[in-house]
């Protein structure tokens, strides 16, 4: 008998299974609203022009080689990434209390952060929003955290942030607990706290001595303004919090497969920097030894060159504007069709994803009858919509909502 004979087959990862089902579907009207990647109005992937230009420049530079990067990555990249999230005028940077280490995108940043928190700070308790990106639980569970909790976030009946529930649940967290916060464009709901609500969250976390871990996967991509999208992180730093921020450059640079990420560390005193950096170095060494260079070189070249940085700013404004246009068009078409319920939550959300409020029966109906692929939670990627398919999608949603008792309306008519 093979030593592998008793290995059980693991469950499929939903988003990748849906993408494969979409690829295998021969229907000409099929639409993929599942995978979290930007698409143009023509429905195809987009390489940012500034990224393409930078790729050509890097490939043409004969001084570039393929030697190993340092364990903690490319210094010009980590410095630029840290400054991007904290701001050029950050007091933490000026006082040498903040630094970054390169990671394998945002997922790698979260895993390195979890390892550091667990092994070096003896943290074992983590709280994440309900709902959240499904990988949050797996990363911290696989790392060794044994006390994992969720806090209320999405109010299904009102299609908005359950702010009071969030505060009540965080108030029950013990001192020192790690709290995962989405810096902007909450995944999967697209609903963020207001600045006033962020201040109340900070008040509670300061009082309870909770540790903030920000997941920043959409800076600039969400609103088109990197400063606006980093407001919450910068506010917490201004309040004197020590924290970690996990950054991804998959969405805002379109570098999905290049795995360019950064883990930013903010401390109270510069005196702890050397020790913290050394332990992160050892964690990374034992995981994957050192990070890939290509994506980091692209991001570094763009962020450290004012002209290229402005071109990138123009690109993220273009992407975020197209997403906002799709939000408005979808809401307006549903209203025009007389689809039961209030659909304003679609335009009140921000970023790549929308929590539509569709239930699992309605999702199954959309996949089976209309070949529209989306997560069973009703989350859709707004970038999968375009002027060529949005009317078809809106009519399909209308049909799903009005199809009968097995596909009941996802929205309260009183809203």
Secondary structure as the mmCIF struct_conf table of DSSP 4:
data_model
#
loop_
_struct_conf.conf_type_id
_struct_conf.id
_struct_conf.beg_label_comp_id
_struct_conf.beg_label_asym_id
_struct_conf.beg_label_seq_id
_struct_conf.end_label_comp_id
_struct_conf.end_label_asym_id
_struct_conf.end_label_seq_id
TURN_TY1_P TURN_TY1_P1 UNK A 3 UNK A 6
HELX_LH_PP_P HELX_LH_PP_P1 UNK A 7 UNK A 13
HELX_RH_AL_P HELX_RH_AL_P1 UNK A 14 UNK A 24
TURN_TY1_P TURN_TY1_P2 UNK A 28 UNK A 29
STRN STRN1 UNK A 31 UNK A 32
BEND BEND1 UNK A 35 UNK A 35
TURN_TY1_P TURN_TY1_P3 UNK A 41 UNK A 42
BEND BEND2 UNK A 43 UNK A 44
HELX_RH_AL_P HELX_RH_AL_P2 UNK A 49 UNK A 60
TURN_TY1_P TURN_TY1_P4 UNK A 62 UNK A 63
HELX_LH_PP_P HELX_LH_PP_P2 UNK A 67 UNK A 70
TURN_TY1_P TURN_TY1_P5 UNK A 71 UNK A 72
HELX_RH_AL_P HELX_RH_AL_P3 UNK A 75 UNK A 86
TURN_TY1_P TURN_TY1_P6 UNK A 88 UNK A 89
HELX_RH_AL_P HELX_RH_AL_P4 UNK A 91 UNK A 94
TURN_TY1_P TURN_TY1_P7 UNK A 95 UNK A 96
STRN STRN2 UNK A 98 UNK A 104
HELX_RH_AL_P HELX_RH_AL_P5 UNK A 105 UNK A 119
TURN_TY1_P TURN_TY1_P8 UNK A 120 UNK A 120
BEND BEND3 UNK A 121 UNK A 121
STRN STRN3 UNK A 125 UNK A 130
BEND BEND4 UNK A 131 UNK A 131
TURN_TY1_P TURN_TY1_P9 UNK A 134 UNK A 134
HELX_RH_AL_P HELX_RH_AL_P6 UNK A 135 UNK A 143
TURN_TY1_P TURN_TY1_P10 UNK A 144 UNK A 144
STRN STRN4 UNK A 147 UNK A 152
STRN STRN5 UNK A 154 UNK A 155
TURN_TY1_P TURN_TY1_P11 UNK A 156 UNK A 159
STRN STRN6 UNK A 160 UNK A 161
HELX_RH_AL_P HELX_RH_AL_P7 UNK A 163 UNK A 171
TURN_TY1_P TURN_TY1_P12 UNK A 172 UNK A 172
BEND BEND5 UNK A 173 UNK A 173
HELX_LH_PP_P HELX_LH_PP_P3 UNK A 174 UNK A 174
TURN_TY1_P TURN_TY1_P13 UNK A 175 UNK A 176
STRN STRN7 UNK A 178 UNK A 182
BEND BEND6 UNK A 183 UNK A 185
TURN_TY1_P TURN_TY1_P14 UNK A 187 UNK A 189
HELX_RH_AL_P HELX_RH_AL_P8 UNK A 195 UNK A 208
TURN_TY1_P TURN_TY1_P15 UNK A 209 UNK A 209
HELX_LH_PP_P HELX_LH_PP_P4 UNK A 210 UNK A 210
STRN STRN8 UNK A 211 UNK A 216
BEND BEND7 UNK A 217 UNK A 217
TURN_TY1_P TURN_TY1_P16 UNK A 219 UNK A 223
BEND BEND8 UNK A 224 UNK A 224
HELX_RH_AL_P HELX_RH_AL_P9 UNK A 226 UNK A 229
TURN_TY1_P TURN_TY1_P17 UNK A 230 UNK A 230
HELX_RH_AL_P HELX_RH_AL_P10 UNK A 231 UNK A 238
TURN_TY1_P TURN_TY1_P18 UNK A 239 UNK A 240
STRN STRN9 UNK A 243 UNK A 248
TURN_TY1_P TURN_TY1_P19 UNK A 250 UNK A 252
BEND BEND9 UNK A 253 UNK A 253
TURN_TY1_P TURN_TY1_P20 UNK A 256 UNK A 259
STRN STRN10 UNK A 260 UNK A 266
BEND BEND10 UNK A 268 UNK A 268
HELX_RH_3T_P HELX_RH_3T_P1 UNK A 270 UNK A 272
HELX_RH_AL_P HELX_RH_AL_P11 UNK A 273 UNK A 287
TURN_TY1_P TURN_TY1_P21 UNK A 288 UNK A 288
BEND BEND11 UNK A 289 UNK A 290
BEND BEND12 UNK A 293 UNK A 293
HELX_RH_AL_P HELX_RH_AL_P12 UNK A 294 UNK A 303
TURN_TY1_P TURN_TY1_P22 UNK A 304 UNK A 304
BEND BEND13 UNK A 305 UNK A 305
HELX_RH_AL_P HELX_RH_AL_P13 UNK A 306 UNK A 337
TURN_TY1_P TURN_TY1_P23 UNK A 338 UNK A 338
BEND BEND14 UNK A 340 UNK A 341
TURN_TY1_P TURN_TY1_P24 UNK A 344 UNK A 344
HELX_RH_AL_P HELX_RH_AL_P14 UNK A 345 UNK A 348
BEND BEND15 UNK A 349 UNK A 349
BEND BEND16 UNK A 351 UNK A 352
STRN STRN11 UNK A 353 UNK A 355
HELX_RH_AL_P HELX_RH_AL_P15 UNK A 360 UNK A 370
STRN STRN12 UNK A 372 UNK A 373
TURN_TY1_P TURN_TY1_P25 UNK A 376 UNK A 377
STRN STRN13 UNK A 379 UNK A 381
HELX_RH_3T_P HELX_RH_3T_P2 UNK A 382 UNK A 384
TURN_TY1_P TURN_TY1_P26 UNK A 387 UNK A 389
HELX_RH_AL_P HELX_RH_AL_P16 UNK A 390 UNK A 401
TURN_TY1_P TURN_TY1_P27 UNK A 402 UNK A 402
BEND BEND17 UNK A 403 UNK A 403
HELX_RH_3T_P HELX_RH_3T_P3 UNK A 405 UNK A 407
BEND BEND18 UNK A 410 UNK A 411
TURN_TY1_P TURN_TY1_P28 UNK A 413 UNK A 414
#
